[in-house]
Amino acid sequence: MPHPGRQRFGPGDAPRVAVIGGGIAGLAAATALTERGARVTLYEQEEALGGRLAGWRTRLADGSVATMSRGFHAFFRQYYNLRGLLRRTDPGLTQLTALPDYPLRHSGGLTDSFARVPRTPPLSALGFVALSPTFGWRDLAAIDVRAALPLLDVRVPEVYERFDGISATALLESIRFPEAAHHLAFEVFSRSFFADPRELSAAELLLMFHIYFLGSAEGLLFDVPSDPFPQALWEPLGDYLAGLGAHLRTGTPVHSVHPRGNGAEVRTTIAAECYEAVVLALDTSGLRRLVASSPDLGNPLWRDNIASLRTAPPFLVSRLWLDRPVHADRPGFLGTSGYGGLDNISVMERYEREAARWATRNRGSVVELHAYAVPETAAPADVENRLVDRMNQVYPETRRARIVDARHEWRRDCPLFPVGSYHRRPTVRSPHPWLTLAGDAVRCALPVALMERAATTGFLAANALLADRGIQGQVLWTVPRAGRSSLLRGLGALAAR
């Protein structure tokens, strides 16, 4: 619910607010503040908005121009607040297109599908088990029912109190899930955090299970942008913010923030400006660096907690432009397990118009390969070549294709949620009343994750500053904090006794 108060600032009392970071979290915070009359300046070190969903132009070997990015992202239907942000410029969400399924394939030959799984809890979880080839009657009989009961009664934030102390792998092993189901149904969730499930907090895995199976009726089907990220999402939103009076300073990294009276001084390479409020909407590495270079921010405990934040292992996005098409029945997205590091494969012309134009013009395909949690010792060229080999294994027709061009994007900037880390993650509120934090690494007592956590904490960061000034904030929506089925909640409660 919004805080009580005025709907927006008056002409003479609008504060100057700096939003540092132009990804989803920063754009959400800037949107909520600007819409209510605050004088917002948004700083982004890169030349374009979008953060980890930004895009840039590149010229291919055949002379054509393409928009490169850090790869495929699924916009699940439970991303209510992110979708609300996008509706500012696209009320009908016409720039999102639905993919018909979320297929998951194991190298052993089993494939799971979510297209026919019921979406209403508890039929969603029961339907998945009934329809999945990875669950047999013997497998079900072997499951430790009592250990599995917490899956049925996930509550936020209590799930962190109970399960942040063990890993996702340890939890699944205690439940005695069949190995194939472990890989397909749950490892896919953990690796969506760009993390090895042996290190990921079990609380995050349980939260994902709740969001997609027992806390919502949208299931695991999702949408994707039908144009590259900049054109579909961020350029229109940037124009919207500028039209409301926000100042967008891309290509402008902030080096430090210094408390000054009831606000702060924000320093960049070329200037130092004073603001009455600041939102830090940076990725994990950026937040650590900025706090380290701003010695007067926060208190020792808060600074230590920021310094303790970790990033997930490196990941690779390889995009290949092939001179012949993959088979027509290949899905737009396929999650994979057991293929030597290949986590998913996308056929981009199935959903993105720019890729479809290239594929039609060249009678080929644009294929994208992802590898998460790559070992630190791995040689990049070896990983890149191995992904191509695995693509040939998954889609054998690609063996005959010539790679017209390729782009390999290596990154290591996603937050890691290791075992026992929840209590040390920063919250939206900071030791300074004028300073709030936002991003997918920020602790949030709502059932949100990944891009939706970024959008939600961005709005929460703005709401906190607005509430302190008597201004109504952004209304937020989430799946319920507890499961929707009273029967399953009752069964799950038995595990806590």
Secondary structure, 3 states (H helix, E strand, C coil): CCCCCECCCCCCCCCEEEEECCCHHHHHHHHHHHHCCCEEEEEECCCCCCHHHCEEEEECCCCCEEEEECCCCCEECCCHHHHHHHCCCCCCCCCEEECCCCCEEECCCCEECCCCCCCCCCHHHHHHHHHCCCCCHHHHHHCCHHHHHHHHCCCCCHHHHHHCCCEHHHHHHHHCCCHHHHHHHHHHHHHCCCCCCCCEEHHHHHHHHHHHHHCCCCCCCEEEECCCHHHHHHHHHHHHHHHCCCEEEECCCEEEEEEECCEEEEEECCCEEEECEEEECCCHHHHHHHHHCCCCCCCHHHHHHHHHCCECCCEEEEEEEECCCCCCCCCCEEEEECCCCCCEEEEHHHCCHHHHHHHHHHCCEEEEEEECCCCCCCCHHHHHHHHHHHHHHHCHHHHHCCEEEEEEEEECCCECCECCCHHHCCCCECCCCCEEECCCCCCCCCCCCHHHHHHHHHHHHHHHHHHHCCECCCCCCCCCCCCCCHHHHHHHHHHHC
